[in-house]
């Protein structure tokens, strides 16, 4: 084989991440386009076979034998086929060599056509490879560098492609600078004409989930499972965890020694507060855990309507509700139950109406979460 050609082929395969077979197929397609430009006839289905070993090029007109010809360029009737090959039958391919005579060369326009075809094929292969690569990374955390900022939209360099961090997927309290390194969640990957369209997120609940998987070995190896995540990005999150192995403390594993693990996650999210609660199949206990740090007196369930009435002492009422209702709202999203909180005195009497609060995982919120997912 020509050494320069060998080196060029190997270099292209390595740079573009494509196989040698794919590259040879691209060269054959470009040569076929060049042949059609200078020597091709109207009804020829030109196929080129290129042999890198001896730089040999063979050109064929390939047609499929059919009963009724609908596309004369690619099909031939049985009678005509049998004139060329006696034993031809329906479905066979009739191959006729139409290689130009030795010494024949392509004209300037044909050569330019071949060049354009192979460049187009290489770009298409590169785009397909990028799409496949990033599609496999959906819902995973990746590192990126802020490339540029267009209005409120941040473009992040992901290595072989650029991802987009839309305002709705950003943490409101964060400010981004060009050259800044970020951990981002690959939310969606869609094919596009100029390469894959990669939508990134830092506000999605799965961002919290994936950060804990990175920081907590017990979650990564399956000893601790994250059952649910509720999040108001930049402010506060709640995660429900459970142990799948005896002797493993799910909350302690996530918090880490002196809070080291949870603090690492909080730091990555700009100081976002994170409540870690224990999941339970007992819905009463689960709801009570979800409303922590408030202490719960009682929980009454209406399973038909998926509603829970929760009683707390008056001095715990503001803690259970949280600032602007955040605590009870996150608890409702975490558990999937509509939660009514009522203040009670030690004697069991209900508190005045103004000390009551209601929160639920509304259909609008659920739709919003589904839209993000």
C-alpha positions in Angstrom: 0.0 0.0 0.0 1.1 3.6 -0.6 2.7 4.7 2.6 1.3 8.3 2.5 -2.2 7.0 1.9 -1.8 4.5 4.7 -0.7 7.3 7.1 -3.5 9.6 5.9 -6.2 6.9 6.4 -4.9 6.1 9.9 -4.8 9.7 10.9 -8.3 10.4 9.7 -9.7 7.3 11.5 -8.0 8.4 14.7 -9.0 12.1 14.5 -12.7 11.5 13.6 -13.1 8.4 15.7 -14.4 6.3 12.7 -13.5 2.8 11.6 -11.3 2.1 8.5 -14.3 0.4 6.8 -16.4 3.5 7.2 -13.7 5.7 5.7 -13.2 3.4 2.7 -17.0 3.5 2.1 -16.8 7.3 2.1 -13.9 7.3 -0.4 -15.9 4.9 -2.6 -19.0 7.2 -2.4 -16.9 10.2 -3.4 -15.3 8.4 -6.3 -18.8 7.3 -7.5 -19.9 10.9 -7.4 -16.9 12.0 -9.5 -17.5 9.2 -12.0 -21.1 10.2 -12.5 -20.0 13.8 -13.1 -17.6 13.0 -15.9 -18.5 9.6 -17.3 -21.8 8.5 -15.9 -25.0 7.9 -17.9 -28.6 8.6 -17.0 -29.7 5.1 -16.1 -26.5 3.9 -14.4 -26.4 2.9 -10.7 -22.7 3.6 -10.1 -20.9 1.6 -7.4 -17.2 2.0 -6.8 -14.9 -0.6 -5.2 -11.7 0.9 -3.9 -8.7 -1.2 -2.9 -6.2 0.7 -0.7 -3.7 -2.1 -1.0 -2.9 -1.5 -4.6 -4.7 1.9 -5.1 -7.0 0.0 -7.5 -10.5 1.4 -8.4 -13.2 -0.6 -10.1 -16.5 0.9 -11.2 -19.7 -1.1 -11.6 -23.3 -0.5 -12.7 -25.4 -2.5 -10.3 -29.1 -3.3 -10.9 -31.6 -5.5 -9.1 -33.7 -7.9 -11.2 -37.5 -7.2 -10.8 -40.7 -8.2 -12.5 -41.8 -4.6 -13.2 -39.2 -1.9 -13.5 -40.1 1.3 -11.5 -36.7 2.8 -11.2 -34.6 2.2 -14.4 -31.5 3.5 -12.7 -31.5 0.7 -10.0 -33.7 -2.0 -11.6 -33.8 -4.2 -14.6 -36.5 -6.6 -15.9 -35.9 -10.4 -16.0 -35.7 -10.7 -19.7 -33.0 -8.0 -20.1 -31.1 -9.5 -17.1 -31.1 -13.0 -18.6 -29.5 -11.5 -21.8 -26.6 -10.5 -19.6 -26.7 -13.5 -17.2 -28.5 -16.6 -18.3 -29.3 -17.9 -14.8 -30.6 -14.5 -13.5 -33.7 -14.6 -11.4 -36.0 -12.2 -9.6 -34.1 -10.6 -6.7 -30.6 -11.1 -8.1 -28.1 -8.3 -8.6 -26.6 -7.8 -12.1 -23.2 -6.2 -11.9 -21.6 -4.7 -15.1 -18.1 -3.3 -14.9 -17.8 0.2 -16.4 -14.3 1.1 -15.2 -12.8 3.8 -17.3 -9.8 2.9 -19.5 -6.3 3.0 -17.9 -4.9 6.6 -17.9 -8.3 8.2 -17.8 -8.5 10.9 -15.1 -11.3 13.0 -13.6 -11.8 16.6 -14.6 -11.4 19.5 -12.2 -15.2 19.7 -11.4 -15.5 16.0 -10.8 -12.5 16.1 -8.5 -14.0 19.0 -6.6 -17.3 17.0 -6.4 -15.4 14.0 -4.9 -13.7 16.3 -2.3 -17.0 17.8 -1.3 -18.7 14.4 -0.9 -16.0 13.0 1.3 -15.9 16.1 3.5 -19.7 15.9 3.9 -19.5 12.2 4.7 -16.8 12.8 7.3 -18.8 15.6 9.0 -21.9 13.4 9.0 -20.0 10.5 10.6 -18.5 12.9 13.2 -22.0 14.2 14.0 -23.4 10.7 14.4 -20.6 9.7 16.6 -21.0 12.8 18.8 -24.7 12.1 19.1 -24.2 8.5 20.0 -21.6 9.4 22.6 -23.6 12.1 24.3 -26.9 10.2 24.1 -25.3 7.5 26.2 -24.5 10.2 28.8 -28.0 11.4 29.3 -28.9 11.8 33.0 -25.3 11.7 34.0 -23.0 14.3 35.5 -20.3 15.7 33.2 -17.6 18.4 33.6 -17.7 21.4 31.3 -16.2 24.8 30.9 -18.2 28.0 30.3 -17.4 28.9 26.7 -19.6 32.0 26.2 -22.7 33.7 27.6 -25.4 34.9 25.3 -27.9 36.9 27.2 -29.2 34.6 30.0 -28.1 31.4 28.1 -24.8 29.8 29.0 -22.9 27.7 26.4 -20.7 25.1 28.0 -17.8 23.3 26.2 -18.2 19.6 26.8 -15.1 18.5 24.9 -16.2 17.3 21.5 -19.5 19.3 21.6 -21.1 22.3 23.1 -24.0 22.1 25.6 -26.6 24.7 26.4 -27.6 25.7 29.9 -30.9 27.6 29.5 -32.1 30.1 32.2 -34.8 27.7 33.3 -32.1 25.0 34.1 -29.8 27.4 36.0 -29.6 27.9 39.7 -31.0 31.5 40.1 -28.4 32.5 42.7 -25.4 31.4 40.6 -23.4 33.7 38.3 -21.4 32.2 35.5 -18.1 33.4 34.1 -16.2 32.5 30.9 -13.6 29.8 31.6 -15.4 28.7 34.8 -15.5 24.9 35.3 -18.9 23.4 36.1 -20.5 20.1 36.9 -23.7 19.8 34.8 -26.4 17.2 34.3 -26.9 16.1 30.6 -30.6 16.5 30.4 -31.5 15.8 26.8 -29.6 15.0 23.6 -31.3 15.5 20.3 -29.9 15.1 16.7 -29.4 18.3 14.7 -28.0 19.4 11.4 -24.9 21.0 12.9 -24.2 18.3 15.6 -26.1 17.1 18.6 -28.3 19.6 20.5 -27.3 19.0 24.2 -29.5 20.5 26.9 -27.8 20.8 30.3 -29.2 21.4 33.8 -28.0 22.4 37.2 -31.5 22.9 38.7 -33.0 19.4 38.0 -33.5 17.1 41.0 -31.3 14.4 39.4 -28.4 16.8 39.8 -28.6 16.3 43.6 -29.1 12.5 43.1 -26.0 12.2 40.9 -23.8 14.4 43.2 -24.7 12.1 46.2 -23.8 9.0 44.0 -20.4 10.6 43.4 -19.8 11.5 47.1 -21.3 8.5 48.9 -19.8 5.1 48.1 -22.7 3.3 49.8 -25.1 4.8 47.2 -22.8 3.9 44.3 -22.5 0.3 45.4 -26.2 -0.1 46.2 -26.0 -0.3 50.0 -28.1 2.9 50.3 -30.8 3.9 47.8 -32.2 7.3 47.1 -36.0 6.8 46.9 -37.1 10.3 46.1 -35.8 13.9 45.6 -37.7 17.2 46.0 -35.8 20.4 45.1 -36.2 24.1 44.9 -32.9 24.8 43.2 -30.6 27.3 44.9 -32.6 27.2 48.1 -33.4 23.8 49.6 -33.7 20.1 48.7 -35.1 17.1 50.5 -33.9 13.6 49.7 -35.4 10.3 51.1 -32.9 7.5 51.5 -33.2 3.9 52.7 -30.7 1.1 53.5 -30.7 -2.1 51.5 -28.2 -3.8 53.8 -28.4 -4.6 57.5 -26.2 -2.4 59.7 -25.9 0.5 57.2 -27.1 3.9 58.4 -28.5 5.6 55.3 -28.6 9.1 56.8 -25.2 8.8 58.4 -23.7 7.5 55.2 -25.0 10.5 53.3 -24.0 13.1 55.9 -20.5 11.7 56.3 -18.0 12.2 59.1 -18.7 15.7 60.6 -21.0 16.4 57.6 -18.1 16.2 55.1 -20.1 14.4 52.3 -23.3 16.5 52.4 -21.2 19.7 52.7 -19.3 18.8 49.6 -22.7 18.5 47.7 -24.0 21.7 49.2 -20.8 23.5 48.2 -21.2 22.3 44.6 -24.7 23.7 44.6 -23.7 27.1 45.9 -24.7 26.5 49.5 -28.1 25.0 48.8 -29.5 23.5 52.0 -30.2 19.7 51.9 -32.4 17.8 54.3 -31.8 14.0 54.4 -34.7 11.9 55.7 -35.2 8.2 56.1 -37.7 6.6 53.7 -40.3 4.2 55.1 -42.9 1.9 53.6 -45.1 3.1 56.5 -46.6 6.2 54.9 -47.4 7.8 58.3 -43.7 7.5 59.4 -42.5 8.6 56.0 -44.6 11.8 56.0 -43.5 12.5 59.6 -39.9 12.1 58.5 -40.4 14.3 55.5 -41.6 17.2 57.6 -38.4 17.2 59.7 -36.9 19.1 61.5 -40.5 19.7 62.9 -41.7 17.2 65.5 -45.1 15.6 64.5 -47.8 14.7 66.9 -50.0 12.6 64.6 -50.8 11.9 61.0 -54.2 10.9 59.6 -54.3 9.4 56.1 -57.1 9.6 53.5 -55.7 7.1 51.0 -58.5 7.4 48.5 -57.7 11.1 48.0 -54.0 10.7 48.8 -54.3 13.4 51.6 -52.6 13.5 55.0 -53.7 15.6 58.0 -50.7 16.3 60.2 -51.0 17.6 63.7 -48.1 19.5 65.3 -47.6 21.6 68.5 -48.1 25.3 68.0 -44.5 26.0 68.7 -43.6 23.6 65.9 -46.1 24.9 63.4 -43.8 27.6 61.8 -41.0 25.0 61.6 -43.2 22.4 59.9 -44.5 24.9 57.4 -41.1 26.5 56.7 -40.3 29.9 55.3 -43.0 30.8 52.7 -44.4 27.3 53.1 -41.2 25.7 51.7 -40.8 22.8 54.2 -44.3 21.5 53.8 -44.2 22.1 50.0 -41.0 20.0 49.6 -42.4 17.3 51.9 -45.5 17.1 49.7 -43.4 16.7 46.6 -41.1 14.2 48.3 -43.9 11.9 49.5 -46.5 12.5 46.7 -49.2 13.2 49.4 -51.2 16.4 49.8 -50.4 17.5 53.3 -52.6 19.6 55.7 -50.8 20.9 58.8 -52.8 21.8 61.9 -51.4 23.4 65.0 -52.6 21.6 68.2 -52.3 22.3 71.9 -51.1 19.7 74.4 -54.7 19.0 75.2 -55.4 17.9 71.6 -57.4 21.1 70.8 -57.0 22.5 67.3 -55.3 25.8 66.9 -57.0 28.9 65.3 -57.6 28.7 61.6 -54.8 31.1 60.8 -52.2 28.7 62.0 -53.2 26.0 59.5 -51.3 25.3 56.2 -51.8 23.1 53.2 -49.4 21.8 50.6 -49.6 19.3 47.9 -47.6 18.1 44.9 -49.9 19.9 42.4 -50.6 18.7 38.9 -48.9 21.9 37.6 -45.7 21.0 39.5 -45.9 17.4 38.4 -46.2 18.5 34.8 -43.3 20.8 35.2 -41.1 18.0 36.6 -42.2 15.7 33.8 -41.3 18.4 31.2 -37.9 18.7 32.7 -37.4 14.9 32.6 
